[in-house]
Amino acid sequence: MQRLRTDIHPEIITELKKIERDDDILDAHTGVFNKAIDVLDKVTINMNETEYKTLSAYVARYIIGFQLEYCFEKNEICYIYCEY
């Protein structure tokens, strides 16, 4: 996670740090990450496609890691289901 924090734009990390660590983060469809995604959209507006895809992938990995950390803090076992 530390490596991702250094590769992700600071404004996005700032927004992600504001997210409360509760069960809502386990389902990205609750909208809990929407503000961070809005910031991602803002900071990538002038990036080329490769830069945009790279940063988006880093943010996605960070969010999944954030969810896994929380899950392991609450439980001994963590199951993950991802859709594409």
N, C-alpha and C positions, 0 to 999 in steps of 0.2 A: 504494500500500500504506500509506503514511503516513496518508493521510486515513482509510482504513478503520480503522487502529489507534486513531485518536481517536474513532471512532464505535462501536467494539465495547467491551463491558464489560471493564474491566481484568482481572478474574479469568480471562476467556476468553483474552485476549492472553497473560497469564502462562502459562497451560497450553499455548498454541500455541508459545510460545518454548521450551518444554521439549522439543519434538519434534526428534529428531535428523534432520539433513538427509542422508538417504540414499535409495536407490531405493524404499524402502517408501512414501515419501510420494507417489509417482507413482500409486499405486493406493489410493484411499481405502478400498477393501474389505479392506485388510490389517488394519484396526483401529487404525492409527497415530493417527487423529484421534478415537478413541472418548472419551478422557478430556476433550478439549476440548468435545465434544458433550455429555458428561455435565454439564459446568459450564454450558454454554449452557442445558440443560434446567433446571438449578438456578436460574439467575439470571432466567429468564423465567417462572417458575411463577406469579407474580402480575401479569404483564403482560397487557394486553388483546391481542386478536388482531392488530390493526394493528402494535403495538409488537413483538410476537413475530415476525411475518412480516418486518418491517423488519430486526430484529437478525439473524434467521436468514439473510436474504439477504446481509447484510454479512459474516457469518461464511463463508458459502459462497463469496462472491467472494474473500475473503481466502485461503481454502484453495486455490482455483484459482490465484490469484496466487502463492502460496507454491510450488505445484507448478511453475508456469511459470518462476519465477525459478530454481528448482533445475535444471529441464530445460535452460534456456539457459546456466547455468553449466557444465553437463556436455557440451553439444552445440552445434553451430552451428545446428541445425534442431530445432524442437519441434513435434510433432503432438499435438493434443488431441482426445479423444473424450469427449463428455458424454452421459449417459443421463438421462432424466427419468422 
